[in-house]
Amino acid sequence: MMDDNSSARERIIELEKKAAFQEDLLDQLNQALVEQQKRIDFLEKRMKALYGQIESGVFIKRPEEESPPPHY
């Protein structure tokens, strides 16, 4: 009977260790996911700003601002 109690106790301890490890791992994965989402949000905001600049023509020079081609 003592051996059964000891074996059950050891199994419970192992299960508790595994549960604690999995809980810690889940917290780490959750934190990584939060950081990735922050990065995605930042990149999406930057991309929208760049698209806005492109659509507004900020990167396009007027013909009179362009230098002549090298063969002139």
N, C-alpha and C positions, 0 to 999 in steps of 0.2 A: 504494500500500500504506500509506503514512504517513497518507493522508487517511482510509482505512478504520479504522485504529487510533485516530486522533484522534476520528472520529465515534463509534466504539464507546465510547471513553473518556468522551466527553461524555454519551452516553446512560446509561452506568453511573453517572456522577456525578449526573445528573438523577434516576435511579431511587433512588439512595441518599438524595438530598434528600427525595424524595417519601416514602420509607419512614420516614425520621427524622420528618418532619412527621406522618405517620399514627400513628407510635408515640407521639409527644407528644400528639396529639389523643385517642388511645385512653386514655392515662393521665389526661387531663383528664376525659374522659367517665366513666371508672371512678371517679375521685374524686367527681364529681357524683353518681353512682349510690350510692356509699357514704354520702354526706351525706344524700341523700334517704331512704335506708333507715333511717338513724339517726333522722331526723325522723318517719318513719312509725312506727317502734317507739315513740318518745316519745308520739306522738299516740294510738296504740293503748293504751298504758299509761294515759294520762290518761282516755281514753274509758271504759276498764274501771272505773277508779276512780269516774268520774261515774255510770256505770250502777249500780255498787255502792251509791253514796249514794242514788240515786233508789229503788232496790229496797228499801233499808233504811228509807225513809220520812223521811230527814233533812230533806227539803224540804217535808214536809207537816206542818202544824200540827194539833194536836188541836183539836176544836171549842171548848173553853173558852179556848184561846189566840187564837182568831180574834177580830178586832174585829167588832162588829155591822155589817151592811150600812148604807149611807148613808141608806136610807129609814126607819130605826128612830128 
